[in-house]
Amino acid sequence: MTLFDQAKKYLPGGVNSPVRAFGSVNREPIFAKYGKGAYVFDEDGNKYIDFINSWGPLILGHGREDLIAKAETYLKEGLTFGLPTRIEVEMAKFLTEAIGTDMVRMVNSGTEATMSAIRLARGFTGKDKIIKFEGCYHGHSDGLLVKSGSGTLTFNVQTSKGVPKDVTKDTLVCRYNDIENVRETIEKYKGEIATVIIEPVAGNMGVVSPSLDFMKELRALTEKENILLIFDEVITGFRCMFGSVKKAFGIEPDLYCFGKIIGGGLPVGAFAGKREIMEHLTPLGEVYQAGTLSGNPLAMKMGLDVLRILRDNPSIYDKLYHHADLLEEGFNDNIKAVDLPAFTTRFKSMVCLFFGDFDQIKSYDDVKKADTKAYERYFTYMLKENILLPPAQFEAMFLSDAQDESLINYTIEKNKEALKYVKENL
């Protein structure tokens, strides 16, 4: 009996998160045993170049000795107290200064961050309806499981069962990168919309960047209509650049949601914003939110260590951008040389390779045209060459500082071989 067979006896589908099941690439999952540097090792002793990096947070790679040494000290100091700690204050100060906002509330996951930020926006504005975008995933809270991305897109689930219609009736869905569609929706429900939540760079339908004009017009429109704008940066925050990706667009949202990197690899989330909004949270205001392990000292200490490294070493981002640029250019050269219909998208250090005949990839409608069977073959070939890619067409490749140029060049070389294999098996 395989480890996966054992897992299926006790875990639904054998996993604790759907994409880990490797169903969309038609194989049993890899069970990770440990990671070191740029590599992850599985239970069968195989070694892979890791382009998942725990879906983003391991921006420094696996098992940095200096971070491990500090973590051992932190374990001895205590895991959790259910009381305020100094490190929570230090983290809050660090985050608000890095983001450029006033206050932050720590939580335990990205899902909790987005759910709480939306509740806060509704409480602050006194309005009920929200706008999200097709293909953008904001966690699995009930009101947001409408035309979301990532696992729901992979498994072709538009809206989860178990979600009452009354819960989603106030969730309005617009097309990503289509400001006229947003404008029409706001006009139709004028005065009823509390917030617009968006992945400023979509990372859950592959990597899909917004147009600058779209983002600027979205900010102007929401300000005009007294609608709060929420940036869901659970993926992009501190991954794509230090702090918020708002710097890339020159606009500022009203609320931010963070996760992944700010816990140094431990479960964590946060939402942040201006003081006049955040002070509507309990215990000051009437918008309730709580969590026994929110801001737990172990996650705060490890997260702050990682964030300080990123702040003090901006060359890390330069290296990641350079490697991502090499991948993008190498993949595009290979696509042209092999003459295979495929399309590379990239934002900063996030890269995605779509299979299919594309002129552009700007929306959920575009990504739905992707050839998932071709991606399955591509994934399988790359895995055979000890390169671990996301086990789904609609996920991003995440680079790490532990990868060197030789690994990037090796990946480009194997990418060409894999593209030839895919073409021969169309």
C-alpha positions in Angstrom: 0.0 0.0 0.0 1.4 3.4 -1.0 1.6 6.3 1.4 -1.1 8.0 -0.7 -3.4 4.9 -0.3 -2.8 5.2 3.5 -3.5 8.9 3.4 -6.8 8.4 1.6 -8.0 6.2 4.5 -7.8 9.1 6.9 -7.8 12.3 4.9 -10.5 13.3 2.3 -8.8 12.7 -1.0 -5.6 11.9 0.8 -4.7 15.6 1.3 -5.4 18.6 3.4 -5.6 21.0 0.5 -7.0 20.0 -3.0 -4.2 21.0 -5.3 -1.8 18.7 -3.4 -3.7 15.7 -4.7 -2.0 16.2 -8.1 -5.3 15.3 -9.8 -5.0 17.7 -12.6 -1.6 16.2 -13.7 -3.1 12.7 -13.4 -0.6 11.1 -10.9 -0.3 10.4 -7.2 1.2 13.3 -5.2 4.7 13.7 -4.1 5.1 13.4 -0.4 7.8 15.9 0.8 10.2 14.7 3.4 12.5 17.7 3.8 13.9 20.7 2.0 17.3 22.2 1.7 18.3 25.3 -0.2 16.8 25.2 -3.7 15.7 21.5 -3.3 12.9 19.5 -1.9 13.3 15.7 -1.2 10.5 13.3 -1.2 9.7 10.1 0.8 11.2 8.0 -2.0 14.5 9.7 -1.8 14.1 11.8 -5.0 15.6 15.3 -5.1 13.8 18.1 -7.0 14.5 21.7 -7.9 11.6 23.4 -6.1 9.5 25.9 -8.1 6.6 25.6 -5.7 8.3 26.9 -2.5 5.2 26.3 -0.4 3.2 28.4 -2.9 5.4 31.5 -2.4 6.5 32.0 1.2 9.9 30.2 0.9 11.4 33.2 -0.9 14.8 32.4 0.8 14.6 28.7 0.0 14.5 25.8 2.4 16.4 25.4 5.7 18.6 28.5 6.0 21.0 27.7 8.8 20.7 31.1 10.5 16.9 31.0 10.5 16.9 27.4 11.9 19.3 28.4 14.7 17.0 31.3 15.7 13.9 29.1 15.4 15.4 26.6 17.9 15.8 29.4 20.4 12.2 30.6 19.8 10.9 27.1 20.5 12.5 27.2 23.9 11.0 30.6 24.7 7.4 29.4 24.2 4.9 28.7 21.4 1.8 30.6 22.4 0.4 32.4 25.5 -3.0 33.8 24.6 -1.6 37.1 25.9 -0.1 40.1 24.1 3.6 39.9 23.4 6.3 42.5 22.5 7.0 40.8 19.2 3.4 41.4 18.0 4.0 45.2 18.5 7.3 45.0 16.7 5.7 43.1 13.8 2.9 45.5 13.5 5.3 48.5 13.5 7.4 46.8 10.8 4.5 45.9 8.6 2.7 49.3 8.7 6.0 51.1 7.9 6.8 48.6 5.1 3.3 48.9 3.6 2.8 52.6 4.2 -0.4 52.4 6.3 -1.5 52.9 9.9 -2.7 49.7 11.6 -2.7 45.9 11.2 -4.5 43.0 12.6 -2.8 39.6 12.6 -4.7 36.5 11.8 -3.8 32.9 11.0 -4.4 32.5 7.2 -5.0 34.3 4.0 -8.6 33.1 4.0 -9.1 34.6 7.5 -7.5 37.9 6.4 -9.7 38.4 3.3 -12.9 37.3 5.2 -12.2 39.7 8.0 -11.2 42.6 5.7 -14.5 42.3 3.9 -16.5 42.2 7.2 -14.6 45.3 8.2 -15.4 47.1 4.9 -19.1 46.2 5.3 -19.1 47.4 8.9 -17.3 50.6 8.0 -19.5 51.5 5.1 -22.8 50.2 6.3 -23.3 48.5 2.9 -23.6 44.8 2.1 -22.6 44.0 -1.5 -19.1 43.3 -2.7 -17.4 42.9 -6.0 -14.8 40.3 -6.8 -13.3 39.3 -10.1 -13.6 36.1 -12.2 -10.6 33.8 -11.6 -9.4 35.6 -8.5 -9.2 33.4 -5.4 -9.5 35.0 -2.0 -9.7 31.9 0.2 -12.5 29.5 0.9 -14.9 31.6 3.0 -18.5 31.1 1.8 -19.1 34.5 0.3 -16.1 34.4 -2.0 -16.4 30.9 -3.5 -17.9 32.4 -6.7 -16.0 32.0 -10.0 -12.8 31.8 -8.0 -9.5 30.6 -9.3 -6.8 28.1 -8.2 -8.3 24.8 -7.0 -11.8 25.6 -8.0 -10.7 26.4 -11.5 -8.5 23.3 -11.7 -11.4 21.1 -10.7 -14.0 23.1 -12.7 -16.0 24.0 -9.5 -17.5 27.4 -10.0 -19.2 27.6 -6.6 -18.8 25.1 -3.8 -21.7 23.0 -2.5 -22.6 23.7 1.1 -22.7 27.5 0.4 -26.2 28.9 0.8 -27.5 31.1 -2.0 -28.3 33.8 0.5 -24.6 34.0 1.4 -23.4 34.7 -2.1 -26.4 36.9 -3.2 -24.4 40.0 -2.3 -21.2 38.8 -4.1 -21.0 40.5 -7.5 -18.5 39.1 -10.1 -16.8 41.3 -12.7 -14.3 40.6 -15.4 -10.6 41.1 -14.6 -9.1 43.9 -16.6 -12.5 45.2 -17.8 -13.2 48.6 -16.2 -16.4 49.1 -18.2 -17.9 45.9 -16.7 -17.0 47.2 -13.2 -18.5 50.6 -14.0 -21.8 49.0 -15.2 -22.0 46.8 -12.1 -21.4 49.7 -9.7 -24.0 51.8 -11.6 -26.6 48.9 -11.4 -26.1 48.6 -7.6 -25.4 52.2 -6.9 -25.0 53.0 -3.2 -25.1 49.3 -2.2 -21.5 48.2 -2.7 -19.2 48.2 0.3 -15.9 47.0 -1.3 -14.1 45.8 -4.3 -11.6 43.0 -3.6 -8.9 42.1 -6.1 -5.7 40.3 -6.5 -3.7 43.2 -7.9 -1.7 40.6 -9.8 -3.8 37.5 -10.3 -1.9 34.5 -9.1 -4.6 31.9 -8.9 -5.6 31.6 -12.6 -1.9 31.3 -13.5 -0.1 34.7 -13.5 -2.3 37.4 -15.0 -1.1 41.0 -14.7 -3.6 43.9 -14.8 -3.3 46.8 -17.1 -2.1 50.0 -15.4 -5.0 51.9 -16.8 -7.4 49.4 -15.4 -5.9 49.7 -11.9 -5.9 53.5 -11.9 -9.4 53.7 -13.2 -10.6 51.1 -10.6 -9.1 53.3 -7.8 -10.7 56.5 -9.2 -14.0 54.8 -9.6 -14.1 53.3 -6.1 -13.1 56.6 -4.5 -15.8 58.4 -6.4 -18.5 56.0 -5.3 -17.2 55.7 -1.6 -16.4 52.0 -2.1 -13.4 50.6 -0.2 -10.7 48.9 -2.4 -9.0 45.8 -0.9 -5.8 44.5 -2.3 -5.5 40.8 -1.7 -1.7 40.4 -1.5 -1.6 37.0 0.2 0.6 35.9 -2.7 2.2 39.1 -4.0 3.0 40.9 -0.7 6.7 40.8 0.0 7.0 38.1 -2.7 7.0 40.4 -5.7 8.7 43.3 -4.0 9.3 44.6 -0.5 6.0 45.6 1.0 2.9 46.0 -1.3 2.8 45.9 -5.1 0.9 49.2 -5.0 4.3 50.7 -5.8 4.1 49.1 -9.2 0.8 50.9 -10.0 1.2 54.1 -8.1 -2.1 53.7 -6.4 -3.1 53.0 -2.8 -5.9 50.7 -1.7 -8.0 51.2 1.5 -7.2 47.8 2.9 -4.5 45.2 2.4 -4.5 41.4 3.0 -1.2 39.6 3.6 -0.1 36.0 4.3 2.6 33.5 3.1 6.0 35.2 3.6 5.2 37.3 6.7 5.1 34.2 8.8 8.5 32.9 7.6 6.8 29.7 6.4 4.4 29.3 9.4 0.6 29.7 9.1 -0.1 33.4 9.2 -2.2 36.2 7.8 -2.9 39.9 8.3 -5.1 42.7 7.1 -4.1 46.3 7.4 -5.3 49.8 6.5 -6.0 53.4 7.6 -6.6 54.1 11.3 -10.1 55.4 10.7 -11.1 52.1 9.2 -9.2 49.7 11.4 -10.5 51.2 14.6 -13.9 49.9 13.8 -12.6 46.5 14.8 -13.3 45.1 18.3 -12.3 45.9 21.0 -12.6 49.6 19.8 -15.5 49.2 17.4 -18.3 46.9 16.6 -16.8 44.7 13.8 -16.0 41.5 15.6 -12.8 39.5 14.9 -10.8 37.3 17.2 -8.3 34.4 17.1 -6.5 32.6 20.0 -3.4 32.0 17.9 -3.4 35.3 16.0 0.0 36.9 16.3 1.5 33.9 18.0 5.1 34.7 19.0 6.7 31.8 17.0 5.2 32.9 13.7 5.9 36.6 14.5 9.5 36.0 15.3 10.2 33.8 12.3 8.3 36.1 10.0 10.1 39.2 11.2 13.4 37.5 10.7 12.6 36.8 7.0 11.2 40.3 6.5 14.3 41.9 7.9 16.5 39.9 5.6 14.4 41.1 2.6 14.5 44.7 3.8 18.2 44.7 4.4 19.1 42.8 1.2 17.3 44.4 -1.8 19.7 42.5 -4.1 17.5 39.4 -3.3 14.7 40.9 -5.4 17.1 41.9 -8.2 18.4 38.3 -8.3 14.8 36.9 -8.4 13.8 39.3 -11.2 16.9 38.4 -13.2 16.2 34.7 -12.9 12.5 35.1 -13.8 13.5 37.2 -16.8 15.9 34.4 -17.9 13.1 31.9 -17.5 10.6 34.0 -19.5 13.1 34.7 -22.3 14.3 31.1 -22.4 10.8 29.7 -22.4 9.7 32.0 -25.2 12.8 31.1 -27.3 12.0 27.5 -26.8 8.3 27.9 -27.7 9.4 29.6 -30.9 12.1 27.0 -31.8 9.8 24.0 -31.1 6.8 25.8 -32.8 4.3 24.8 -30.1 1.3 26.9 -29.2 2.1 28.1 -25.7 2.3 31.5 -23.9 4.5 32.7 -21.0 3.3 35.2 -18.4 5.3 36.8 -15.7 5.1 39.5 -13.0 8.4 40.1 -11.2 9.4 36.7 -9.7 6.2 34.9 -10.6 6.1 32.9 -13.9 3.5 30.8 -15.6 3.6 28.8 -18.8 0.2 28.3 -20.5 -0.4 25.7 -23.2 -2.7 26.8 -26.1 -3.0 29.3 -28.9 -3.0 32.7 -27.2 -2.6 36.3 -28.4 -2.9 37.6 -24.9 -3.8 36.4 -21.4 -5.7 39.2 -19.6 -8.7 37.5 -18.1 -10.5 34.4 -16.8 -12.0 33.8 -20.2 -8.5 33.7 -21.7 -7.0 31.2 -19.2 -10.0 28.9 -19.6 -8.7 28.2 -23.1 -5.6 26.6 -21.7 -4.8 23.0 -22.8 -4.6 21.2 -19.4 -3.7 17.9 -21.0 -0.6 19.5 -22.6 0.4 20.9 -19.2 0.0 17.4 -17.7 2.5 16.0 -20.2 4.8 18.9 -19.6 4.7 18.6 -15.8 5.3 14.8 -16.0 8.4 15.3 -18.3 9.9 18.0 -16.1 9.3 15.9 -12.9 11.2 13.1 -14.6 14.1 15.5 -14.9 13.9 16.4 -11.2 12.2 19.7 -11.7 9.1 20.2 -9.4 6.6 22.6 -11.0 3.1 23.5 -9.7 0.9 20.4 -10.2 -1.8 22.5 -12.0 -1.9 24.7 -15.1 -3.5 27.5 -13.1 -0.7 28.1 -10.6 2.4 30.2 -10.6 6.1 29.1 -10.5 7.7 30.7 -7.5 11.5 31.3 -7.5 13.7 31.4 -4.4 17.0 33.1 -3.5 18.5 29.7 -3.0 18.4 29.0 -6.7 21.5 29.9 -8.8 21.8 30.6 -12.5 23.0 27.1 -13.3 19.6 25.7 -12.0 17.7 28.3 -14.1 19.7 27.4 -17.2 19.1 23.7 -16.5 15.4 24.4 -16.2 15.4 26.2 -19.5 17.3 23.4 -21.2 14.8 20.8 -19.9 11.9 23.0 -20.8 12.9 22.8 -24.5 13.0 19.0 -24.3 9.6 18.9 -22.5 8.0 21.2 -25.2 9.3 18.8 -27.9 7.8 15.9 -25.9 4.5 17.7 -25.6 4.4 18.5 -29.3 5.1 14.9 -30.3 2.2 13.7 -28.0 -0.5 16.2 -29.0 
